[in-house]
Amino acid sequence: MNKLIIRWAINAVALYAAIALVPGLQLGNDNWLSYIWLALIFGLVNAILRPLLKFLTCPLIILTLGLFTLILNTILFYITDWLGSFFGVGILIDNFWAAFFGALIVSVVSVVLTFLIRDELDDRKRKDR
């Protein structure tokens, strides 16, 4: 359960960073609760659709040496926006490049924060021994 909450918080921070840094992205309701709900939707979309889309586009991913995953991230970002709009927490995306860079920033921030938190948790486990 702790891992789920940590992953949810990382997604919320990553989405906040993307919306703050990319000029073509805006959150419909600009409050912290919207980021929390959007992070939940984003996590569910990634957990459910990402494996399916990766499986279906595996030849393209191999052919482009993994660069097609950037397009998949953008598609998942658009799907998150579409689903979020049903709950009033959608992202206003100006164009494809705003979604592309937003998805890229979300990916980078998520990887960095996951690495930092996992490193910190490993240090705590070593000290407890």
Summary of the structure (lengths in Angstrom):
residues: 129
radius of gyration: 15.6
end to end distance: 23.0
largest distance: 51.5
contacts: 376
relative contact order: 0.17
helix: 80%
strand: 5%
